[in-house]
Amino acid sequence: MSGGARRVVVLRHGETEHNVARIWQGHLDTALSARGVEQAREAAPVLAALRPSRIVSSDLQRARVTAEHVARACGLVVRTDERFREIHVGAWQGMPADDVARGWPDTQAAVLRGEDVRRGEDGENLTEVAERVGEGVTEQLATLGPGECLVVSTHGAAGRALAAWLLGLDQGLAWRVLGGLGNCHWAELAEGRGGWRITTWNTSAGEGSSTRSHAGSSPA
């Protein structure tokens, strides 16, 4: 597609069993649940209608497999980049959210307030996530032509961090005003003369319109 605004679609992966059980995943390489696979299948033709010219994904399988469903509908090949992985949650990886709340009550409370704290003692904070996803998308945009559309298949916290980075929003402000992306929901951003803007947020194939999932309501 020649001419027109460049677009970036930030896609969160489909549901996993860990999402259902409210277990922190972080960099764990968890698979899609049966429902997650169906979500990806339903999303594929809807996203294909946006005419992506490139699809890049986190290398974690829940994001990669979601991207592969979209890629097949578009006739594209998925490129993977570990910079689009979910926030690393350190010691919280594999732990139920309730256990994390009991073991790290102050840190968990800070996360739910949108504060930029380090997860699981030796994990990441949102500033670090924004730096790496920003670096990754900058590399992609360097070769994305006018009117082209890039799909980034990623994760909940990483996806919001990426959108905020494009918009020039503080991560805490983004947590408060944007909330989270649901499983297999996406945001579309378009580039204008003054920078990037959101054209849709938290859209899914099954619902046809946005459904809010607050940033602090589910573990990464």
Short mmCIF file of the C-alpha atoms (twelve columns), coordinates in Angstrom:
data_MODEL
# 
_entry.id   MODEL 
# 
loop_
_atom_site.group_PDB 
_atom_site.id 
_atom_site.type_symbol 
_atom_site.label_atom_id 
_atom_site.label_alt_id 
_atom_site.label_comp_id 
_atom_site.label_asym_id 
_atom_site.label_seq_id 
_atom_site.Cartn_x 
_atom_site.Cartn_y 
_atom_site.Cartn_z 
_atom_site.pdbx_PDB_model_num 
ATOM 1   C CA . MET A 1   0.000   0.000   0.000  1 
ATOM 2   C CA . SER A 2   1.523   3.317   -1.019 1 
ATOM 3   C CA . GLY A 3   0.826   6.674   0.630  1 
ATOM 4   C CA . GLY A 4   -1.193  7.300   3.754  1 
ATOM 5   C CA . ALA A 5   -0.411  7.051   7.432  1 
ATOM 6   C CA . ARG A 6   1.705   4.274   8.831  1 
ATOM 7   C CA . ARG A 7   -0.092  2.101   11.394 1 
ATOM 8   C CA . VAL A 8   0.950   -0.129  14.271 1 
ATOM 9   C CA . VAL A 9   -1.386  -2.785  15.663 1 
ATOM 10  C CA . VAL A 10  -0.439  -3.916  19.180 1 
ATOM 11  C CA . LEU A 11  -1.931  -7.387  19.696 1 
ATOM 12  C CA . ARG A 12  -2.043  -9.252  22.997 1 
ATOM 13  C CA . HIS A 13  -1.808  -13.045 22.776 1 
ATOM 14  C CA . GLY A 14  -4.791  -15.352 23.242 1 
ATOM 15  C CA . GLU A 15  -5.784  -16.867 26.542 1 
ATOM 16  C CA . THR A 16  -3.543  -19.325 28.394 1 
ATOM 17  C CA . GLU A 17  -4.413  -21.658 31.261 1 
ATOM 18  C CA . HIS A 18  -2.210  -19.477 33.463 1 
ATOM 19  C CA . ASN A 19  -4.375  -16.465 32.585 1 
ATOM 20  C CA . VAL A 20  -7.459  -18.383 33.681 1 
ATOM 21  C CA . ALA A 21  -5.820  -19.519 36.924 1 
ATOM 22  C CA . ARG A 22  -4.366  -16.028 37.597 1 
ATOM 23  C CA . ILE A 23  -0.782  -17.257 37.659 1 
ATOM 24  C CA . TRP A 24  2.023   -14.823 36.906 1 
ATOM 25  C CA . GLN A 25  3.730   -15.806 33.646 1 
ATOM 26  C CA . GLY A 26  6.342   -13.200 32.812 1 
ATOM 27  C CA . HIS A 27  8.949   -14.953 30.658 1 
ATOM 28  C CA . LEU A 28  7.477   -18.437 31.192 1 
ATOM 29  C CA . ASP A 29  6.873   -20.016 27.777 1 
ATOM 30  C CA . THR A 30  3.255   -21.027 28.310 1 
ATOM 31  C CA . ALA A 31  0.989   -22.344 25.548 1 
ATOM 32  C CA . LEU A 32  -2.384  -21.032 24.444 1 
ATOM 33  C CA . SER A 33  -5.415  -22.729 25.931 1 
ATOM 34  C CA . ALA A 34  -8.016  -24.242 23.591 1 
ATOM 35  C CA . ARG A 35  -9.995  -21.040 23.965 1 
ATOM 36  C CA . GLY A 36  -6.866  -19.008 23.241 1 
ATOM 37  C CA . VAL A 37  -6.337  -20.882 19.982 1 
ATOM 38  C CA . GLU A 38  -9.943  -20.216 19.000 1 
ATOM 39  C CA . GLN A 39  -9.520  -16.541 19.859 1 
ATOM 40  C CA . ALA A 40  -6.493  -16.347 17.572 1 
ATOM 41  C CA . ARG A 41  -8.395  -18.067 14.757 1 
ATOM 42  C CA . GLU A 42  -11.284 -15.623 15.095 1 
ATOM 43  C CA . ALA A 43  -8.981  -12.605 15.223 1 
ATOM 44  C CA . ALA A 44  -6.958  -13.607 12.164 1 
ATOM 45  C CA . PRO A 45  -9.379  -12.571 9.381  1 
ATOM 46  C CA . VAL A 46  -10.346 -9.385  11.217 1 
ATOM 47  C CA . LEU A 47  -6.708  -8.349  11.514 1 
ATOM 48  C CA . ALA A 48  -6.003  -9.460  7.944  1 
ATOM 49  C CA . ALA A 49  -8.618  -6.907  6.821  1 
ATOM 50  C CA . LEU A 50  -6.309  -4.197  8.189  1 
ATOM 51  C CA . ARG A 51  -3.843  -5.242  5.457  1 
ATOM 52  C CA . PRO A 52  -0.695  -5.751  7.546  1 
ATOM 53  C CA . SER A 53  2.535   -5.627  5.618  1 
ATOM 54  C CA . ARG A 54  4.615   -7.140  8.419  1 
ATOM 55  C CA . ILE A 55  4.068   -9.180  11.586 1 
ATOM 56  C CA . VAL A 56  6.607   -9.334  14.386 1 
ATOM 57  C CA . SER A 57  6.119   -11.266 17.609 1 
ATOM 58  C CA . SER A 58  7.542   -11.952 21.004 1 
ATOM 59  C CA . ASP A 59  9.422   -15.238 20.812 1 
ATOM 60  C CA . LEU A 60  7.285   -16.717 23.629 1 
ATOM 61  C CA . GLN A 61  4.918   -19.253 22.109 1 
ATOM 62  C CA . ARG A 62  1.668   -17.773 23.356 1 
ATOM 63  C CA . ALA A 63  2.385   -14.611 21.354 1 
ATOM 64  C CA . ARG A 64  4.105   -16.377 18.462 1 
ATOM 65  C CA . VAL A 65  1.302   -18.881 17.870 1 
ATOM 66  C CA . THR A 66  -1.251  -16.055 18.012 1 
ATOM 67  C CA . ALA A 67  0.808   -14.208 15.404 1 
ATOM 68  C CA . GLU A 68  1.080   -17.288 13.209 1 
ATOM 69  C CA . HIS A 69  -2.700  -17.538 12.914 1 
ATOM 70  C CA . VAL A 70  -2.821  -13.911 11.773 1 
ATOM 71  C CA . ALA A 71  0.115   -14.404 9.424  1 
ATOM 72  C CA . ARG A 72  -1.560  -17.324 7.662  1 
ATOM 73  C CA . ALA A 73  -4.637  -15.203 7.021  1 
ATOM 74  C CA . CYS A 74  -2.416  -12.467 5.576  1 
ATOM 75  C CA . GLY A 75  0.020   -14.605 3.613  1 
ATOM 76  C CA . LEU A 76  2.910   -13.303 5.707  1 
ATOM 77  C CA . VAL A 77  5.756   -14.816 7.721  1 
ATOM 78  C CA . VAL A 78  6.166   -14.064 11.431 1 
ATOM 79  C CA . ARG A 79  9.425   -12.529 12.574 1 
ATOM 80  C CA . THR A 80  10.263  -13.018 16.262 1 
ATOM 81  C CA . ASP A 81  12.024  -10.606 18.576 1 
ATOM 82  C CA . GLU A 82  12.575  -11.289 22.279 1 
ATOM 83  C CA . ARG A 83  12.391  -7.553  22.988 1 
ATOM 84  C CA . PHE A 84  8.603   -7.869  22.714 1 
ATOM 85  C CA . ARG A 85  8.420   -10.397 25.571 1 
ATOM 86  C CA . GLU A 86  6.223   -9.803  28.609 1 
ATOM 87  C CA . ILE A 87  7.603   -7.985  31.631 1 
ATOM 88  C CA . HIS A 88  9.969   -10.264 33.547 1 
ATOM 89  C CA . VAL A 89  8.429   -10.856 36.978 1 
ATOM 90  C CA . GLY A 90  11.374  -12.571 38.641 1 
ATOM 91  C CA . ALA A 91  10.419  -14.689 41.652 1 
ATOM 92  C CA . TRP A 92  6.728   -14.264 40.843 1 
ATOM 93  C CA . GLN A 93  6.952   -16.407 37.709 1 
ATOM 94  C CA . GLY A 94  4.680   -19.424 38.064 1 
ATOM 95  C CA . MET A 95  3.098   -18.135 41.274 1 
ATOM 96  C CA . PRO A 96  -0.659  -17.611 41.759 1 
ATOM 97  C CA . ALA A 97  -1.627  -13.966 42.171 1 
ATOM 98  C CA . ASP A 98  -2.982  -14.619 45.673 1 
ATOM 99  C CA . ASP A 99  0.361   -16.056 46.807 1 
ATOM 100 C CA . VAL A 100 2.177   -13.035 45.401 1 
ATOM 101 C CA . ALA A 101 -0.202  -10.714 47.240 1 
ATOM 102 C CA . ARG A 102 0.510   -12.548 50.516 1 
ATOM 103 C CA . GLY A 103 4.273   -12.749 49.994 1 
ATOM 104 C CA . TRP A 104 4.861   -9.247  48.615 1 
ATOM 105 C CA . PRO A 105 1.905   -7.166  49.868 1 
ATOM 106 C CA . ASP A 106 3.631   -3.785  49.578 1 
ATOM 107 C CA . THR A 107 5.002   -4.423  46.090 1 
ATOM 108 C CA . GLN A 108 1.709   -5.875  44.898 1 
ATOM 109 C CA . ALA A 109 -0.148  -2.838  46.246 1 
ATOM 110 C CA . ALA A 110 2.272   -0.550  44.439 1 
ATOM 111 C CA . VAL A 111 1.719   -2.448  41.174 1 
ATOM 112 C CA . LEU A 112 -2.047  -2.061  41.580 1 
ATOM 113 C CA . ARG A 113 -1.555  1.683   42.095 1 
ATOM 114 C CA . GLY A 114 0.334   1.871   38.808 1 
ATOM 115 C CA . GLU A 115 3.709   2.595   40.389 1 
ATOM 116 C CA . ASP A 116 6.787   1.666   38.404 1 
ATOM 117 C CA . VAL A 117 8.222   -0.908  40.781 1 
ATOM 118 C CA . ARG A 118 10.384  -3.923  40.047 1 
ATOM 119 C CA . ARG A 119 8.402   -7.171  39.883 1 
ATOM 120 C CA . GLY A 120 9.447   -10.208 41.890 1 
ATOM 121 C CA . GLU A 121 12.606  -8.643  43.353 1 
ATOM 122 C CA . ASP A 122 14.859  -9.511  40.407 1 
ATOM 123 C CA . GLY A 123 12.364  -8.868  37.599 1 
ATOM 124 C CA . GLU A 124 11.824  -5.761  35.477 1 
ATOM 125 C CA . ASN A 125 10.020  -2.488  35.968 1 
ATOM 126 C CA . LEU A 126 7.898   -0.827  33.284 1 
ATOM 127 C CA . THR A 127 10.589  1.710   32.390 1 
ATOM 128 C CA . GLU A 128 12.904  -1.138  31.395 1 
ATOM 129 C CA . VAL A 129 10.140  -2.847  29.413 1 
ATOM 130 C CA . ALA A 130 9.360   0.398   27.587 1 
ATOM 131 C CA . GLU A 131 13.027  0.823   26.676 1 
ATOM 132 C CA . ARG A 132 13.303  -2.598  25.067 1 
ATOM 133 C CA . VAL A 133 9.934   -2.590  23.260 1 
ATOM 134 C CA . GLY A 134 10.656  0.959   22.112 1 
ATOM 135 C CA . GLU A 135 13.994  -0.157  20.723 1 
ATOM 136 C CA . GLY A 136 12.311  -3.071  18.964 1 
ATOM 137 C CA . VAL A 137 9.554   -1.025  17.344 1 
ATOM 138 C CA . THR A 138 11.993  1.724   16.335 1 
ATOM 139 C CA . GLU A 139 13.948  -0.878  14.399 1 
ATOM 140 C CA . GLN A 140 10.763  -2.050  12.673 1 
ATOM 141 C CA . LEU A 141 9.588   1.479   11.847 1 
ATOM 142 C CA . ALA A 142 12.917  2.313   10.254 1 
ATOM 143 C CA . THR A 143 11.922  0.163   7.265  1 
ATOM 144 C CA . LEU A 144 8.108   0.540   7.378  1 
ATOM 145 C CA . GLY A 145 6.956   2.538   4.395  1 
ATOM 146 C CA . PRO A 146 4.164   5.129   4.064  1 
ATOM 147 C CA . GLY A 147 0.720   3.550   4.393  1 
ATOM 148 C CA . GLU A 148 2.101   0.259   5.701  1 
ATOM 149 C CA . CYS A 149 0.799   -1.553  8.777  1 
ATOM 150 C CA . LEU A 150 2.919   -3.383  11.356 1 
ATOM 151 C CA . VAL A 151 1.349   -5.948  13.698 1 
ATOM 152 C CA . VAL A 152 3.229   -6.565  16.954 1 
ATOM 153 C CA . SER A 153 2.058   -9.708  18.775 1 
ATOM 154 C CA . THR A 154 3.021   -9.289  22.393 1 
ATOM 155 C CA . HIS A 155 1.686   -9.394  25.955 1 
ATOM 156 C CA . GLY A 156 -0.404  -7.381  28.381 1 
ATOM 157 C CA . ALA A 157 2.099   -5.181  30.205 1 
ATOM 158 C CA . ALA A 158 4.518   -5.093  27.269 1 
ATOM 159 C CA . GLY A 159 1.716   -4.133  24.881 1 
ATOM 160 C CA . ARG A 160 0.569   -1.210  26.984 1 
ATOM 161 C CA . ALA A 161 4.199   -0.127  27.463 1 
ATOM 162 C CA . LEU A 162 4.669   -0.194  23.686 1 
ATOM 163 C CA . ALA A 163 1.541   1.872   23.036 1 
ATOM 164 C CA . ALA A 164 2.597   4.377   25.704 1 
ATOM 165 C CA . TRP A 165 6.084   4.602   24.205 1 
ATOM 166 C CA . LEU A 166 4.664   5.425   20.763 1 
ATOM 167 C CA . LEU A 167 2.293   8.002   22.254 1 
ATOM 168 C CA . GLY A 168 4.969   9.601   24.413 1 
ATOM 169 C CA . LEU A 169 2.973   8.855   27.582 1 
ATOM 170 C CA . ASP A 170 4.439   8.304   31.017 1 
ATOM 171 C CA . GLN A 171 3.986   4.637   31.924 1 
ATOM 172 C CA . GLY A 172 2.075   5.459   35.112 1 
ATOM 173 C CA . LEU A 173 -0.298  7.714   33.207 1 
ATOM 174 C CA . ALA A 174 -0.782  5.013   30.573 1 
ATOM 175 C CA . TRP A 175 -1.645  2.492   33.292 1 
ATOM 176 C CA . ARG A 176 -4.326  4.855   34.614 1 
ATOM 177 C CA . VAL A 177 -5.896  6.134   31.394 1 
ATOM 178 C CA . LEU A 178 -5.530  3.152   29.056 1 
ATOM 179 C CA . GLY A 179 -5.997  0.140   31.300 1 
ATOM 180 C CA . GLY A 180 -5.092  -3.244  29.863 1 
ATOM 181 C CA . LEU A 181 -5.605  -5.235  26.702 1 
ATOM 182 C CA . GLY A 182 -7.698  -8.376  27.078 1 
ATOM 183 C CA . ASN A 183 -6.557  -11.705 25.691 1 
ATOM 184 C CA . CYS A 184 -6.460  -11.541 21.884 1 
ATOM 185 C CA . HIS A 185 -7.524  -7.882  21.973 1 
ATOM 186 C CA . TRP A 186 -5.594  -5.208  20.160 1 
ATOM 187 C CA . ALA A 187 -4.965  -1.491  19.775 1 
ATOM 188 C CA . GLU A 188 -4.445  0.311   16.477 1 
ATOM 189 C CA . LEU A 189 -2.271  3.412   16.352 1 
ATOM 190 C CA . ALA A 190 -1.794  5.708   13.353 1 
ATOM 191 C CA . GLU A 191 1.031   8.133   12.689 1 
ATOM 192 C CA . GLY A 192 0.098   11.764  12.095 1 
ATOM 193 C CA . ARG A 193 2.052   14.953  11.603 1 
ATOM 194 C CA . GLY A 194 2.328   15.456  15.344 1 
ATOM 195 C CA . GLY A 195 3.126   11.863  16.236 1 
ATOM 196 C CA . TRP A 196 1.202   8.696   16.972 1 
ATOM 197 C CA . ARG A 197 -2.419  8.531   18.121 1 
ATOM 198 C CA . ILE A 198 -4.807  5.737   19.124 1 
ATOM 199 C CA . THR A 199 -7.548  4.955   16.621 1 
ATOM 200 C CA . THR A 200 -8.904  1.876   18.447 1 
ATOM 201 C CA . TRP A 201 -8.150  0.391   21.862 1 
ATOM 202 C CA . ASN A 202 -8.883  -3.053  23.308 1 
ATOM 203 C CA . THR A 203 -10.809 -4.325  20.278 1 
ATOM 204 C CA . SER A 204 -11.517 -8.008  19.682 1 
ATOM 205 C CA . ALA A 205 -12.982 -10.122 16.910 1 
ATOM 206 C CA . GLY A 206 -15.585 -11.707 19.154 1 
ATOM 207 C CA . GLU A 207 -17.009 -8.544  20.642 1 
ATOM 208 C CA . GLY A 208 -16.644 -6.014  17.841 1 
ATOM 209 C CA . SER A 209 -16.076 -3.167  20.288 1 
ATOM 210 C CA . SER A 210 -13.780 -2.346  23.179 1 
ATOM 211 C CA . THR A 211 -14.137 -4.122  26.507 1 
ATOM 212 C CA . ARG A 212 -12.027 -2.727  29.317 1 
ATOM 213 C CA . SER A 213 -9.706  -4.906  31.350 1 
ATOM 214 C CA . HIS A 214 -8.010  -2.770  33.967 1 
ATOM 215 C CA . ALA A 215 -4.248  -2.848  34.021 1 
ATOM 216 C CA . GLY A 216 -4.094  -4.210  37.541 1 
ATOM 217 C CA . SER A 217 -6.802  -6.816  37.243 1 
ATOM 218 C CA . SER A 218 -4.769  -9.780  36.010 1 
ATOM 219 C CA . PRO A 219 -1.167  -10.955 36.416 1 
ATOM 220 C CA . ALA A 220 1.244   -10.678 33.519 1 
# 
